Amino acid sequence: MRTTTSLIALLGAVALFGCSSSDTGPGTGNETPEDQALEPPAEGTGLQYRMTSTIQPGEEVERCQLFVAPPEGLNVNREVVRFSGGSHHVLLYATPYTEMPTETRDGDALDPTQVHDCSQGPQAYWDVTGVVAGSQSPDGNSFLGELPEGVALKVAPGTVLLMNTHYLNASSEPLETDARINLYTIADDEVKIEAGMLFHYNPFISVPSRGESSARMRCTTDSDISVVRIQSHMHRRGVGYVAHKVDLDGKMTELYAHDKWEGVPSQEFSPFLEVKAGEALDYRCDFRNTEDREIAQGLTTKDEMCMLIGPYFPRSAAYENCATEEGVFAPTWFGSGKSTCAEALSCMNNTPNGDDAALYGCVVNSCASAGPQLSEAINCQITGAYGACDEDCSQDAEACTTCITTACSAEMDACEAATCD
């Protein structure tokens, strides 16, 4: 049986995952964009982060390299990304470090000036706080793109940045990879509005063996924002994606839909998409599994992801990770099955530790109409009753469970009463 503390640990860890590796297509890696030789920005207009490595024949690997932002920081108004073929993405993450880490999360020593294998995804080795730049297309469609005049995504002085690539060399010869990210900046006195990067990540994905399923999540904003563009992220089982804006009256307007997991298009908004306080972005990923095993959410190519990414302004550090202004992770998840809220919650609490596909499937198999009540019950549990049970949960599992059962009683009662009508 899964205890309350194990649920907190598992889902709390994915509240801010970030985008990790996705499976590459059958390319040989020899296809090079026409303007692959991306020159760095002119002096005084920005800088380039570049990562090169050699991939052996038949090898599939993620690699990471650490950099340090300049002492004056960065005000990024535009980015251009180019990378040699054979990779699904290039990403530049921000981290909480202000000095180069000399060891991984597990305590393994490393030379931070070198390129490193990070086969389990960068988040398995270092902490990340968000995305600065990146692309899922070797010849364009970058995440940040170009922001309006006077709008910039800020990188704090001396921030350690993490560049990540994932390559498959399907050829019989070694592959020399080259990934480049140009960040074009503006001066401090030119910045009128700070931008952020939406990074909405759905942890509830479970696709049965030789079967299909969907994962849907909604994030409501506490403040008015303008969205510049959005883009999806899925792995190779992704066969459909749709995103909607949800108005205050619940009306849903389709914004973006496609069926691609690679060569992913972006949806540009002109004029910008205005999302008012109390409105939401709602997105769904559809999956088809051709393997003889269950597929769950996770960081590696053996797993799946469902994300909504895109630049917006003004920045809300909370909303870009689907949290409230108080910093509480607060998405609404909608299942596509028939289980009631009470049945789904019982399923989660009685799933053995280690069976993540079954745990996530409890939510996936719930009915959509119970989504709000189930989400509130889950969020109350994984936040330790929104912090009220932190002291008890730091002691032992029994004290934690007792505290949360009492503190989350209103959410549990609403879940018990919810129906699938």
N, C-alpha and C positions, 0 to 999 in steps of 0.2 A: 504494500500500500504506500502511496506517495504521501509524505507528511507535508504539512503547511510550510515548514522551513525548506524542504527540498523544492517545493513549487516556487517559493520566493527566490531561491538561488538560481533555478533554471531560467525562469522568465525575467527576473531582474537582470540577468546577464545579457539578455537580448533586447532590452529596452533601448539600448543604443549600440547596435551592432556595426552598422556601416556596411558598405558594399564590399564583398569579397569576390573570390574567383568565380568565373562562369565558364562553362565549357566552350571551347573554340570549335569552329567549323573545320571542314576538311582541307583548308588551305595549306599549301606547302610552306608558307612563310616567305616565299620569294617575290610575292606581289608587293611592290613598293609604290606608294602614292607618288604622283608626278612631282609634288613639291615636298617630298620627304626631307630633303636637305633644308629644314627649317632654320633660318638664320636667327640668332638671338635678337632681341629688341635693341634698337639703337641706344647708346649710352644715355642714361637719364630718363628713359621711357619705360624701363622694366627690366626683367631678367629672365633667363632660361634655366629650367631644370632638365637635365639630360641623364638618361640611364641606358647603358649598353651592357650586353652580356652575350655569351655564346650558349646556344641550346644544342645538345647533342642529338643525333638522329634518333627518332622515335621517342624523344623525351618530352614530357609535359610537366611544366614547373611554374610555380609562382615565384617571383623575385621581388625584393624590396631594397630600397636604399634610403638612407636618412640624410637630410639636409637641414641647414639652419637659416631661418629668415634673417634678413639684414637687421642691424641694431636699431634702425629707424622704423622697422616694420614695413608692411606693404598695404597699399590701397589699390586693390585690383579692380580695374574697370573693364578689362577685356582679357580673354585668353584665346590662344590658338594651340591645338594639340595635333601632333603628327606622330605616327608610329609605324614601324615596318610590319608587314603582314604576318599572320599566324597568331595574332593575339586578339582576344575579345575586347579588352579594355586597357586603358592606362589611367591611373588615379593618383591624385595628390591629396593626402589627408593632412589635417592639422592634428597635432597631439598636445597633451598637457605639459610636455617636457620643455624646460627652458635651457637644458643642457643635454648634449648628446648622451643617450643611454649607452652604457658599456656592457649591458647584459640584457637578455630577454626577460619576459615576464616570469619564466621558469628558473631564472638565475643562471642561464648559460652565457658565458662570456662571449663578447663579440667586438670586432673592430668596427666602429660606427662609420668609418669612412669608406667601407667596402660594400659591394652588392652582396645580398644574402638570399639564400633560399628561404621562402616563407610559405611552405606548401600547404599549411593549414589555414591560410589566410592571414593577413597582417595583424588582425585583432587577437590572434592566438599568441602573438609574440610581444606586442606593444599596445598601449592604450591609444585610442583615437577619439577625437572629439567632434569630427565632422569632415566634410569634403571641401576643399578649396577649388579644385579644378579636375578635369578629366574628360574622357571621351570613350564611347563604345564603338566608334567608327574611325578607321585609320585615316580618313580623308575629310573629316569635318564633324559637324553635329556635336560640338563639345557641350559639357554641362553648363558652364558659366556663360560662354559665348561673349556677347557684348552687352554691357549695361548702359542705361541712359547717362547722359552727361550729368556729372555731379554725384553719381551713385557709385559706390565702391564696396566690395567685400574686403573687410579688414583682417589682416594677419598681424597679431601682436609682435612687437619687437623681440627678436631672438627665439621665436617659436620654432621648435623642431618639427620639420615637415617630413612626411613619409611618402615616397613614390613607390607605386606597386604596379607590376605587370603580370600577366599570365599568358604563357606561350605554349603552343604545341608545335613541335617540329615533326611533321609527317613525311619529311623527305629522307633521303639516304645520305645527306651531307650535313655537316654542322651548320647551324643557322646563326648568323650574326644579327642580333636584334638591336634596334635603335629607337628609343622613345624620347620625345622632346615635348616639353610644355613651356610655352611662352606666356608669361604673365605681364600684361601691360598695365602700368600704374599711373596714378595721378597724385599730385601733391596734397598734403594735409589740408591746405586752405581751399582746395578745389572740391573737397568732399562735403556735400550738403546732406546726404542721406546714406546711412550704412545699410548694405544689403546682407542677406543671409542666403543659405542654401537649404531648401527643403530636403529632408532626408528621412522620409517616412518608411518604416520597415515593419512588415507584418510577420510576427514570429509563429503564427498559427497556420502551418502548411503541412498537409499529410495527404499523399497520393497513393492509393492502394496499388498493389501489384497488378500490372496489366489493366489498370483502371484510370479513371479521371476524377478530378475534383477541382474546386475553386477556393481561393482565399480572398476575402474582402475585408477592407478596413476603412474606417472613416476618422478623420481628424478635424476637430472644430477649433477655430481660432478665437482667441480672446481679444484680438485687436484687428484693426483694418490693415490689410496688406495688398500689395500689387504684385502679381506673379508674372514674370517675364516669359518663362517657357517651362514646360515640364517634359519629363522623359521617364520611361519605365526601365526596370531591370529585372530580368528573370534568367534562369538557366535553361538548358536545352529542352526541358519538358514543357516549357511555356508555349502554349498554342493560341493564347488570346489575352488581350489586356484592354481594359476600358476604365476611364477616369471621368468622374462627374463633379460638378459643383452642386452643393446642396444649399438652397436658399433658406432664409429664416422660416418660411412656411413649409419647408420640407420638399419643395419642388426640386427635382434633379435634372440638370442640364448636362448633356454629354459634351465633354471637352476634347477627348483624345481616345482613339481606338485603333488597334492594329493586331496582327497575329505573329509578330517577330520577336525572337529572343536574341538575335544577332543582327547587325546592320540596323539597329533600332532607330526609328525616326524620332525627331523631337517635335513638340507642338509649340509653335511660336504664337504669342498673343500680341496683336496690334489692333486696337489699343490693348494695353496690359489688362490682364484678368483681375478685376477688383473682387476681393473676398472680404466681406465686412465682418466685424465682430459678431460671433454667434453663428456664422455660416461655416461650411465645411468643405473639404475635399474628400471624395469617396472614390476608392479605386479597387479594382478586382483583377486578379490573375487567374487564368484558366490553365490547367495542367493535364497532360496525358502521359502516362507512364507505360513504357514498352518493356520494362524490366520485370524480372521475377522476384521482386522485393519491394517493400514499401519505401517510399521516398519521403523524407521529412525536411523541414526547414533546417538550414545549417550553413556553415561557412565555406565548405569545400565543394568541388565539382560533383561529388557524389550526392550532394544535397540540393535543395531548391531555395530560391529567394523570390520575394515579391515586394517591390519597392516603387516609390514615387519620388523623383529627384527633380530639383529645379531651383533657379535663382529667383529671389523675390525681395521686396523692400517695403517699408523699413524693417530692419531685422527684429525678430522675436526669437531669442535663443531657445525659449521653451518650445514654441510652436514648430520650429524646424525639426524637432525630434518628437513631435506629436505629444507634447506635454502642456500643462496649464502654466499660467504665469507664476504659480507657486512652485513650479518644477516637478509636478506630479505627472508621470506617464499616464495618459488618459485617452487612449483610442477606444473606438467602438468597433467590435468585430461582429461580422454577420456570417453565420453558417449557411449552408445550402442543403441541410438535411431535414430530419423530422424530430430530433430529440428535443424535449423541453429544456428549459433553463435548469431545472432541478436535476434532470437526468444527465445533462452535460456536466454540471458541477460534480455530481456524484461520480461520474465517469473519470473526471480528472483526479479526484481525491482517492480513487481506488485503482488507478493505473500504477503498475509496479515501476519503481525507479529504474531508469535506463531505457524504458520503452517510449522514447520521445515521439515516434510516429503515432503511437496510440494516444498519447497525451494530447498532441495537437489535433488529432482526429476527433477528440471529444468536442472541440469547438467547431471544427469544419462540418461535423455531422449534426450540429444543432440547427434548429429552425431560425430563419432570418428574423421573424418577429420577436424572438426572445433575445436578440442581440444586445440591446441597451441594458437589460437587467443582468444578463450573463457577464457583460463587459464590466459593469460596475462591481459585481461580486468578485470577479477575477482581479480587477485593479485594486480593490480594497485589500485582498489577500496578499498580492505580490508587493504592495507598498508597506506591509505591516500596519494595516489600518491607517494609511497615510502618515506614518511616522509615530503613531500613538503607542505602538507595541515594540518600538526599537529596543528598549531596555530589556523587555521580557525575551525578545527573540535573540538577544545577544547572550542569553543565559543557557537555555536548553529548549529542545523541541516541544516538550510538554507545556512549558510556560508560554511559549510563543503561540501554540495552537489555542490554548485557553484564552489568551488575551485577544487574539484575532477573532475567535468565535463570538466573543462578547462585543467587541468594538465594531464588528462588521455585521451585527445582527440585522440591522435595517436592510442592508443590501441582500443578505441571505434570504430574509423574509420576502422581499420583492421578487427574488429569483424563484422561490418556491411557488409564488402565486402566478408567475408569468405563464401564459399558454401559447400554443402555436396557431391560434386562430388567424 
